[in-house]
Amino acid sequence: MTLRYVPFMKLVVALTWAAALALPSTARAQAPIQVAPERVSDVTVTPAVADIGVAREIKVSGKWPSCPPVGATVTSAAASPPVTRVVRLILPQTLLPCPAPYIAYSVTVTYTPTVRSIDRLLVLNADGEYLAEALLDTRAPDDHRSAFNITGMWYDPQSNGSGLTFVHSRVTDNTVFGTWYVYEASGKPRWYTIQNTEWKSQGRVMEGLLYETSAVASCPVPFSACPARLGQLATAGRARVTLTGASTARVEALTAEGAVIFSSNVFRPEI
């Protein structure tokens, strides 16, 4: 018998493939697939809206696949606003082994705007890889333009089946028309409209009159509900929407005197 020399690494690879092929097909199919979590889960600016000269804290948090960031930097202001400001994460310079992969991290950096504008914050890692983005809203105390366009459908997962719909004319007069559909104690549906809106708190709070309508008591078709002309329009109180983000808000029903009747945390899902 003639002996042939086989390099050690080739032999290891061959044995590894042979062991893998020897596994039953079901075992190979059921091998868990590890999905890497997002590196950045949240980017917040505190305070969310402020004037020039007010220090803003930019917080970036999430999970990292190796040694997590230890800090961040923000690019200096550009000549003409609005601009994109880069928040670049700082990675540790170490030869020590990192902890278990995908550990939670949180870093903050303070930045003080000197120009009024709504800038884009672009979060990058040390290699320039895109991670996340947010807005840096810097405006005068008496600037009550809306911070975001709230057009769309909003709802609270805790009360699925109720919700709100807004049509926002943000590029013209900044007015909002809303509908709010809820249920009374007996389960009967009721819906309201939100009109005569105004923005406050540097565009983060919207308030408007809450109207309830009823139709003329006649239905020309044999169904339990049908289109009918308006019979009565009554003021039911006020509505207040406090924006906590581009697609998150707290909505409150108020009495005419401003007392809170009930509130709900809502968000706008992507469609």
N, C-alpha and C positions, 0 to 999 in steps of 0.2 A: 504494500500500500504506500502511495506517495503522499507525503504531508505537504500541505501548502500553507504559506504564511498569510495570515489575515490580520490587518492592522487592528489594534485594540478598539479604536473609536468606531470603525465600521462594524466590528463584531457587536458592540453595544447597541448601535442603531438597529442592526438586523434583529437582535434578540428583542428589542423594544417593540418593533413592528410585529414580530411573531406573537408576542404576548398580547398585543392589542387585537390582532386578528383572531386570536383564540377565544376572545370573550364572546359570549352570545350576543346576537344583534340587539336584543332587548336591553342588555346591560349597557351597550354603547349608546343606544338611543336615549336612555334615561340618565345619562351623565349630566349633572347640573351645569347650567350655563350661567356664568357670573356676569352680571350687568353692572358696569361701573356707574356709581351715582354721579349726579351733577357736582362739579367742583364748587359752584356758587349756588346757594339756595336763596339768598336774600341780600338785597342792597337797600339800605335805608339812609335817609338824610334827615338830621335833627338839628334845628327845627325844619319842618318841611318847606315852609315859606318864610322868608325874612328879607330885610332890607340890606343894603350894602353896609359893610363894617361889622356885621354880625357873624361871629364864628359859627361854622356849620360842621357838624360831626358826620362823616361819611363812614358807615359801618358795612363791611363785607363779611359774610359768613357762609359756611357750607361744610363740605367734606373734601378732603384732599387725599390723593392716592399715595403720597409719600410724606416727606417732611413738610408740614404745613407752613404757610406764609407767616412771617413774624412782624409784618408792617406793610405800609403802602405809602405811595407818594402821589401828588396831584400836579399836573402840568400848570404852569403859570397862565395868567389870563392872556388872551389873544388881543389883537388890535381892534377888531370889530365884532361885537356880539350879534347874534348868539353864536357860540362856538361849541366844539366837542372837546371836553376836558378828559384827559386820560388818567384813570386811577390805576397805577401799576403796582401790583403786589410784589413784596420783597420776600425772597426765599432765603432760608438760613444757609449760611456758609459753614458747613460742618462735615467732618469725616466720620462722625459717629453714626451708627445704624439708626434708622428711623423707627418709630413705634409701628404698631400694626397698621396696615393700609386703611385708607379712607377714614381717618379720624376727623372729628369735628374741629373747626377752627373759627376764629372770629378776630378780625383786625379792624382798627379804626384809624382814621386820619382826619385832621382838622384843617379846614380850608375857609378862608374869609374872602368872599367876593368883593370886588371893588367896582363892578359894573352891573347895572340892572339888566337882566336878561333871563331867559329860560334856556339853560345850557344842557347839553347831553353829557352825561357821565358815562364813559366807556371804560369798563373794568377789563384789564389785561393782566396776564401773568408775566413773569420776568422775560419770557421768550416772545412776547407779543401775541399770544393766543387769546382770542376773544372768550370772555367768561360771562359777562352780564352787562346790563346798562340800567341807568336811572336818569332822573331829571334833577337839576339844581335850579330851583325857582327863586330868583332874586328880584323883588319888586318893592315899590314904595308902600307904606302903610295904607294909603288911601287908594291903592290900585286894586279894585275888586273884580277885575276880569276873571272869568272862571279859570281854574288851574288846568282842567281837562275838559275835553268834549265828552259829555255823558250820554250821548245818543246811544240807544240800545235797550236791551231787556235785562233787568236786574232781578235777582231773587235770593231768598235766604234758604239754604239747604235744610234748616231746621223747620221750616214751614213751607215745604215744597207744595206747590199748587197756588200759592199767593205770589205776588210779585209786582213789579213796576215796569213801565215802559216810558222812556223819555225821548223827545225830539228836541234837539238842542241846536239853536241857530248861532253857533259860536263865532262864525266868521263875519256876521253882520251886526245884529243888535244884542247878541248874547242872551236872548230870552230862551225859556224852556217851557215846553208843554208836556205834562206828564199824566199818566193814568196809573191808578193804584187799585189793584183788585185783591180783595180780602174776603173774609167770611164772618158772619155774625155768630152769636152764641148757638143758635139753632142749626148752624151749618148752611144757611142760605147765603149765596154769593152776593156781595155788594161791591160796587166799584165807584171810584172817585176820580176826579180830575184835579191836577195841580196847575194853577194858573197865576198870573200876575207875580211872577218870580223875580227875586232880586238876589244878587250875590254879595256876600259879606266875607270878613276875615281873610282878606287878600285872595279871594277866589276859591276858598276851600269850603265855604258854607253857603248853601242856597236855601232860601225860604220862599214860600208862596202860599196863596190861599187854597184851601181844600174844599172843593165843591162836590156835592152829591146831587145827582139828577134822577128824575123819575119821568116816566112816559105817560102819555094819555092812555087811560085804561081801555084799550081796544086792541085786538089782534086779528088782522084779516085772514090769517092762515091757521089751520088746525094744528098748531104746535104749542108747546108750553112757553116758547119765546119766539119773538120775531122783531124785525126792524119796525120802529115806531117813532113818531115825532115827539120832541121834547114837551113834557107837560109842566115840569117844575124844576127850578134850579135853586138850591139852597146852600149857604155857606156852612160847612161842617167843622171848621176850625182852620188850622194851619198845618203845613208840612215843612219839615226841615231835613235837609240832606247834608251830612258832613262827610266830605271826601277824605278818605284815609290813604288813597292811592288812585292810580289811573282807572282801576276796575274794582275798587273796594270802597264801601261807604257805610255809614250808619244813618238810617232813615228813622224819623220820629214823627208821630202824629201829635199835634199840640192843640190845646184849647185856644179860644180866642185871646185869652189872657197870657198864653205862653207856657202853661203847665203841660208836662209830658203825659200823654195818655198811654202810649205804648211805643216801643222802639224795636228795631230789627237790624241786624248786621247783614248786609246784602253784598253781592258781587255780580259782575257782568261776565258771564261765560262767553268764550269764543264760539262762534257759530260757523 
